[in-house]
Amino acid sequence: MARRSGSLMTNVLLFLLSASVIATIGTIFYHLIDTSYETQTALLSTEDQSRFFDGIYIRDERVLTYDGTGVVDYLLEDGGKAAAGDIVAEIYPTADDISR
């Protein structure tokens, strides 16, 4: 009984392999005969353009502290960037209020 199952599996695998080989060969012949596409010659070229400049970037950073009551929920991750006027944190009366 087990031998017959192995034989069936072998036959199925051989059929799939044969079908894929026939499909591959058929595709190759189809593309050899069908020349309705247009080809162009590509040329290899190299271009190098660069500009160097010296500059300085000045950041105006401030540490914000909160000494009041309540729980602080930060809207930015550590090291996140905030533009002028962005809200960086919200203050809630309790931690349960944050999840609501």
N, C-alpha and C positions, 0 to 999 in steps of 0.2 A: 504494500500500500504506500509506504514512504517513497519507494522508488518511483512510483507513478507520479507522485506530487513533484518530485525533483525533475522528472522528465517534462512535466507540464510547465514548470517554471523555466526550464531551459528553453523549451519551444517558444514561450512568450518572450523571453529575453532575445532570442535569435530573431524573432519576427520584428521586434522593436528596433534592433540593431540594423537589420536589413532595410526596414522602412526608412530609417534615418539616413543610411548610406545612399539609398535610391533618391531620397528627397534632396540630399546635398548635390549629387551628380546632376539631377534634373535642374536644380537652381543654377549650377555652373553653366550648363548648356543653354539655358534660357538667357542668361546674361551675355553669353557669347553671341547669340543670334540677335537679341534685341539691342539695337544701337540707337535708340531714339533719344538718348541723353546726350548732352553737350559737354565736352571736356575742355579744359583750358590748362595751359602750361603754367606751373607755379615757379617763380624764381625766388631763390634764397637771397635775402639781403639783411644787412645789419646796420642799424643806425644807433649812434650814441650821442645823445645830447644831455648835458647836465649843467646845472647852474648851482653855484656855491654862494652862500651868503652867511654872514655872521649876524646874529640877533640875540635878543634877550627877551624872555617872557616873564613878566612880573605878575605874580598872583597876590591878590589881596585876600588873605584868609583870616578868619576869626573863629575862635572857639566859642560856641554858644553853650551857656550853662543855664540850668533851671533849678531854683532852690525852693519852689513852691510845693504845694500839696498835690497829690494825684499821681497818675501813672503816665509816663511818656511813651508814646508810640512813634518810633522814627519811621519816616516815609522813604528815607534814602538808606542804602547799605553803607557800611563802613568804607570810607574812601570815595563815596559817590560824589558826583559833581552837582552843584546847585547854582543856578543863575540868580541874578539879583531879583528879589521878589518871590522866589520859589518858597513853598511851604516845606520845611524840613522835618517837622514833627507835629504831632497833635497830642494834647493832654486830656486824659480821661479821668473821671473820679475814681474808678476801680479797674482792675485788670479784666473783670468780666465785661465791662462796657466796651473794651477793645474788640473782643470777639463778636459782639453784637453789631 
